[in-house]
Amino acid sequence: MLTITLTVGVAASGCAVTAAYVYLRPNPDHDRATRDRLARRWLAATAVLGFTVIGLRFVWVLLI
C-alpha cells in the first residue's frame, strides 16, 4: 500500500511540474489560451491524483 501511495504521489507531483512547464514555457505552436487550457488539464489531473493519495492514506490507516 505504501508503494501505491508513493507512486500516485509522485505522479501528482509530476503532473504539477508538467502544468507549470506547459504554462510557463513559450511555445510558438501554442498561443496563450492553448497553454492555459493544457495547464488546467494537468492541474485537474494533479487534483485527482492528490485526492486519490489522500483517500489511499485514509484507507491505509483503516487497514492497519
Protein Blocks (a to p, Z undefined) as FASTA:
>chain_A
ZZmmmmmmmmmmmmmmmmmmmmmmccfkbcfklmmmmmmmmmmmmmmmmmmmmmmmmmmm
mmZZ
